[in-house]
Amino acid sequence: MTNLRVADFDFDLPPELIAQQPPAERGLSRMLVMNRATGTLRDTTFAELPALLNPGDLLVLNESRVIPARLFARRASRMSAPAPDSGTWDSTLPTGKIEVFLTEETGESLWRALVKPGRKVQVGERLIFPAPTGEAALEAEVIERGPFGERLLRFKPVNDFFSTLDRIGHIPLPPYIRRSDAAADRERYQTVFSREPGSVAAPTAGLHFTPQILAELAARGVEVARITLHVGLGTFAPLRVESLDQVRLHRERYSLSASAAEAINRARREDRRIVAVGTTVVRTLEHCALQSKGCPLQPHSGETDIFISPGFPFRLVGALLTNFHLPQSSLLMLVSAFAGRERILAAYAHAVQQKYRFFSYGDCIYLT
């Protein structure tokens, strides 16, 4: 590991370049193309991506689907202190409006969440999540307290939890999008190939794709494989350390199907390029490569907290399409590992000068 500091991955970004809305249509974003070997840059549009890929390239997508993870609750009560296991509720305690952001499903009816205002919500309290019509759609008990407003919630079982979320939840737009979620975000903050619900933030590099562009890639002879990594709390948590040696990321759930493992192994055997769509795909593939220890990948599911920073030896990924990332973030460190810190910061400075749109709903960069 190098002696790089988190502060070494800072850059100046005018606030007006942070995209607050998606493009008018999918596929209309600008794209900065960077040659990793030379550092040369070229301004183009995402629609040119099929022409930049080679027949035989393996394009890997993350098919995780964003859940409406932002909920509003009221405090109902707290379990009686003398007999916390008795199952009786003290309904005399005050009620109030609470914002709950689901971050990770950890077991049957169990979810980690960020709760605001967290200082008011204690272990043993019961939260009621009302439907638009006023009745209780969900109920949860706080069973564990964590740092920075984290709580572990046990939900009362319902017939279809995710359908209930769709009914009462809000799309969890990132905090740098300074507006409330709108009806259009339910479609635009999902990729067109999303399938497996579980993410609390979109794998944003995939937002640019349209069915037409996917068809153009297939016609060009580009193979497509799909993995799943559910984006979790780590996407939103700031790095609260100074040195990269001290960085520890939250664990995120992933799944590598038999068809994806077979496609990746075949591409490796045939020395074909693997193109990752987004940092979530990079983390999943490189984690699986580390676990396999040089052997062919096997289909499996698991968790990863892999932190990729300069000096990391990439084993699978040969090219990367990604959005522009936040200053001092682990994702900026990942792309710096892939293309070089100085070259990435120079590319970001170019993007700022050319007024590219940044972050989730923004433009993209293709590193080849």
C-alpha positions in Angstrom: 0.0 0.0 0.0 1.2 3.5 -0.8 1.4 6.4 1.7 -1.4 8.2 -0.2 -3.8 10.2 1.8 -7.6 10.7 1.3 -6.9 14.4 0.7 -4.7 13.4 -2.3 -8.0 12.6 -4.2 -9.6 16.0 -3.9 -10.6 18.3 -6.8 -12.5 21.5 -7.2 -16.0 21.1 -8.5 -18.4 24.0 -9.1 -21.7 23.1 -7.5 -23.6 24.0 -10.7 -22.0 21.0 -12.5 -23.6 18.5 -10.1 -26.5 17.1 -12.2 -29.8 17.5 -10.5 -31.9 15.9 -13.2 -31.4 13.1 -15.6 -30.8 13.9 -19.3 -33.9 14.5 -21.4 -33.6 11.0 -22.8 -31.4 8.0 -21.9 -28.3 7.7 -24.1 -27.9 11.4 -24.7 -25.1 11.9 -22.1 -21.7 13.2 -23.0 -18.7 10.8 -22.6 -15.1 11.5 -22.1 -12.8 8.8 -23.5 -9.4 8.4 -21.9 -6.5 6.2 -23.1 -4.9 4.8 -20.0 -1.6 4.2 -21.6 -1.1 7.8 -22.9 -3.6 9.9 -20.9 -5.0 11.3 -24.1 -8.6 12.6 -23.8 -11.4 12.9 -26.4 -14.8 14.4 -26.0 -17.7 12.5 -27.5 -21.1 11.1 -26.6 -22.3 7.9 -25.0 -24.0 6.9 -28.3 -20.6 6.2 -29.7 -19.8 3.5 -27.1 -20.7 0.5 -29.5 -18.2 1.8 -32.0 -15.5 1.9 -29.3 -15.9 -1.7 -28.3 -14.5 -4.6 -30.3 -16.2 -7.7 -31.5 -15.6 -10.4 -28.9 -15.4 -7.9 -26.0 -17.3 -9.1 -22.9 -19.4 -6.3 -21.4 -20.4 -6.9 -17.8 -23.5 -5.2 -16.4 -24.8 -5.0 -12.8 -28.5 -5.9 -12.8 -29.3 -4.9 -9.3 -32.5 -2.9 -8.9 -32.9 0.1 -6.6 -35.6 -0.3 -3.9 -37.6 2.7 -2.6 -35.5 2.7 0.5 -36.3 6.1 1.9 -39.3 5.9 4.3 -41.0 8.1 6.8 -42.3 6.7 10.2 -43.7 7.8 13.4 -42.6 6.7 16.8 -45.2 4.5 18.3 -43.8 3.3 21.6 -40.9 1.7 23.3 -40.8 -1.7 25.0 -41.1 -1.5 28.8 -37.7 -1.2 30.3 -38.2 -3.6 33.2 -39.2 -6.5 31.0 -37.7 -6.0 27.5 -38.5 -9.6 26.4 -42.1 -9.5 27.6 -43.5 -8.3 24.3 -45.5 -5.6 26.0 -45.5 -2.0 24.6 -45.5 1.2 26.6 -47.9 3.3 24.5 -47.6 6.4 26.7 -44.3 7.5 25.1 -44.4 10.5 22.6 -44.7 10.0 18.9 -42.9 11.9 16.1 -41.9 11.9 12.5 -38.8 9.9 11.7 -36.9 9.5 8.4 -35.6 6.0 7.8 -33.2 5.0 5.1 -32.9 1.3 4.6 -29.3 0.3 3.7 -29.0 -3.5 3.9 -31.1 -6.5 4.4 -29.3 -8.7 6.9 -31.7 -11.5 7.5 -35.4 -12.4 7.4 -37.3 -9.2 8.2 -34.0 -7.6 9.4 -32.7 -4.4 7.9 -29.9 -2.0 8.7 -31.0 1.6 8.3 -29.9 5.2 8.8 -32.4 6.9 11.1 -32.8 10.7 11.5 -33.0 12.2 14.0 -31.1 9.1 15.3 -30.5 10.4 18.9 -34.3 10.2 19.5 -34.8 6.6 18.4 -33.6 4.1 21.0 -33.4 0.3 21.1 -36.8 -1.1 21.9 -38.8 1.5 20.2 -41.5 0.7 17.7 -41.8 2.6 14.4 -45.0 2.8 12.3 -44.7 3.3 8.6 -48.0 4.7 7.3 -49.5 4.1 3.9 -50.8 7.2 1.9 -54.3 6.4 3.1 -53.1 6.6 6.7 -53.1 3.0 7.9 -50.0 1.2 9.1 -48.3 -0.4 6.1 -45.2 -1.6 8.0 -44.1 -1.8 11.6 -40.6 -2.3 12.9 -38.8 -2.6 16.2 -35.4 -1.1 16.8 -33.2 -3.9 18.1 -29.7 -2.6 17.8 -28.0 0.8 17.8 -24.9 1.7 15.7 -22.8 4.8 15.1 -23.7 7.8 13.0 -27.5 7.1 13.2 -27.4 3.5 12.2 -30.0 1.2 13.6 -31.0 -2.5 13.1 -34.7 -2.9 12.5 -36.9 -6.0 12.8 -40.0 -5.6 10.6 -43.3 -7.3 11.3 -43.7 -9.8 8.5 -46.0 -8.9 5.7 -47.1 -10.8 2.6 -44.8 -8.9 0.1 -42.3 -6.6 1.7 -40.9 -5.2 -1.5 -44.4 -4.5 -3.0 -45.2 -2.6 0.2 -42.0 -0.6 -0.2 -43.0 0.2 -3.8 -46.3 1.6 -2.4 -45.0 3.7 0.5 -41.3 4.3 -0.1 -39.4 7.0 -1.9 -36.5 6.6 -4.4 -33.3 7.2 -2.4 -31.8 10.0 -4.4 -28.2 10.8 -3.3 -27.8 13.8 -0.9 -26.1 15.9 -3.5 -29.3 15.9 -5.5 -31.0 18.8 -3.7 -34.6 18.1 -4.5 -37.3 15.6 -3.5 -37.8 12.5 -5.5 -40.3 12.8 -8.3 -42.5 10.2 -10.1 -40.0 10.2 -13.0 -37.2 9.1 -10.8 -38.8 5.7 -10.3 -38.0 4.9 -13.9 -34.9 7.1 -14.5 -33.0 6.0 -11.4 -33.1 2.4 -12.6 -31.1 0.8 -15.4 -33.2 -0.6 -18.2 -31.7 -4.1 -17.4 -32.3 -4.0 -13.6 -33.8 -7.2 -12.3 -32.8 -8.1 -8.7 -34.2 -5.7 -6.0 -31.7 -4.8 -3.2 -29.7 -1.6 -4.0 -30.2 1.7 -2.1 -28.4 3.6 -4.9 -28.3 3.0 -8.6 -25.2 1.5 -10.4 -25.1 4.8 -12.2 -22.9 3.9 -15.2 -25.7 1.6 -16.4 -28.2 4.5 -16.4 -27.0 5.6 -19.8 -27.9 2.4 -21.7 -31.0 2.0 -23.8 -32.5 -1.1 -25.4 -31.3 0.3 -28.8 -27.7 0.7 -27.6 -27.7 -2.8 -26.2 -29.0 -4.1 -29.6 -26.2 -2.2 -31.4 -23.6 -3.8 -29.1 -25.0 -7.3 -29.8 -25.0 -6.6 -33.5 -21.3 -5.6 -33.3 -20.5 -8.9 -31.7 -20.1 -7.7 -28.1 -21.0 -10.4 -25.6 -22.9 -9.3 -22.4 -22.8 -10.9 -19.0 -24.7 -9.8 -15.9 -23.7 -10.0 -12.3 -25.5 -8.5 -9.2 -24.0 -6.3 -6.5 -26.5 -4.6 -4.2 -25.2 -1.1 -3.5 -25.3 -0.4 0.2 -24.3 2.0 2.9 -20.7 2.4 1.8 -21.8 4.5 -1.1 -23.0 7.2 1.2 -20.6 6.9 4.1 -17.7 9.5 4.0 -14.2 8.3 4.5 -13.5 9.4 8.1 -9.8 8.6 8.0 -6.7 10.4 6.7 -4.6 7.6 5.2 -5.7 5.0 2.5 -4.2 2.4 4.8 -6.9 3.0 7.3 -9.9 2.8 4.9 -12.5 0.1 5.7 -15.6 -0.2 3.5 -19.0 -1.6 4.4 -19.7 -5.1 3.1 -22.1 -5.4 0.1 -23.9 -8.5 -1.2 -23.1 -9.9 -4.6 -24.1 -12.8 -6.8 -22.2 -14.4 -9.6 -24.5 -16.7 -11.7 -23.4 -19.8 -13.6 -23.8 -18.1 -16.9 -21.8 -15.0 -15.9 -19.0 -17.2 -14.5 -18.9 -19.3 -17.6 -18.8 -16.1 -19.9 -16.0 -14.6 -17.8 -13.9 -17.8 -17.8 -14.3 -18.2 -21.5 -13.2 -14.6 -22.2 -10.2 -15.1 -20.0 -9.2 -18.3 -21.8 -9.6 -16.7 -25.2 -7.8 -13.5 -24.1 -10.8 -11.3 -24.9 -11.2 -8.0 -23.2 -13.6 -7.7 -20.2 -15.3 -4.3 -20.1 -16.9 -3.4 -16.7 -19.9 -1.1 -16.6 -19.4 0.7 -13.4 -17.3 0.4 -10.2 -19.8 -2.1 -8.7 -18.9 -4.5 -11.5 -15.2 -3.9 -11.0 -15.4 -4.6 -7.3 -17.4 -7.8 -7.8 -15.2 -9.2 -10.6 -11.9 -8.3 -8.8 -13.2 -9.7 -5.5 -14.2 -13.0 -7.2 -10.8 -13.1 -9.0 -9.0 -12.8 -5.6 -11.2 -15.5 -4.1 -10.6 -17.9 -7.0 -6.8 -17.6 -6.5 -6.1 -18.0 -10.3 -8.6 -20.8 -10.8 -11.7 -20.5 -13.0 -14.5 -18.6 -11.3 -17.3 -20.6 -9.8 -20.9 -19.4 -9.5 -21.7 -18.3 -5.9 -23.1 -15.5 -3.8 -21.3 -13.7 -1.0 -20.3 -10.3 0.5 -17.4 -8.1 -0.4 -15.7 -5.1 1.3 -12.9 -4.9 -1.2 -11.1 -1.5 -1.3 -9.4 -0.9 -4.6 -6.8 1.9 -4.6 -3.5 2.8 -6.5 -1.2 -0.2 -6.6 -4.0 -2.8 -6.9 -3.2 -5.5 -9.5 -6.3 -5.9 -11.7 -6.9 -9.5 -12.8 -10.0 -9.3 -14.9 -11.1 -5.8 -15.9 -9.6 -4.5 -19.1 -11.7 -1.4 -19.7 -14.2 0.6 -17.6 -17.2 2.8 -18.2 -18.1 4.8 -15.2 -19.6 8.1 -14.1 -17.6 11.0 -12.5 -17.2 10.4 -8.7 -17.1 12.5 -5.6 -13.9 14.1 -4.3 -12.0 12.0 -1.7 -14.3 9.0 -2.3 -13.4 5.4 -2.5 -14.8 5.2 -6.0 -12.4 8.0 -7.2 -9.6 5.9 -5.6 -10.8 2.9 -7.6 -10.7 4.7 -11.0 -7.3 6.2 -10.0 -6.0 2.6 -9.4 -7.2 1.7 -12.8 -5.9 4.6 -14.8 -3.5 6.5 -12.6 -4.2 9.2 -10.0 -2.5 12.0 -11.9 -4.2 11.1 -15.2 -7.6 10.8 -13.6 -7.3 14.1 -11.8 -6.2 15.7 -15.1 -9.3 14.1 -16.8 -11.5 15.4 -14.1 -10.0 18.9 -14.5 -10.7 18.7 -18.2 -14.3 17.6 -17.5 -14.8 20.6 -15.2 -13.4 22.9 -17.8 -15.6 21.5 -20.5 -18.6 21.6 -18.1 -19.5 17.9 -18.0 -22.3 17.0 -15.6 -21.1 15.1 -12.5 -22.3 12.2 -10.3 -25.4 10.0 -10.5 -27.4 11.7 -13.2 -24.3 13.1 -14.9 -22.1 12.2 -17.8 -19.6 9.4 -18.1 -16.0 8.5 -18.7 -14.7 5.5 -20.7 -11.3 4.3 -19.6 -9.7 2.1 -22.2 
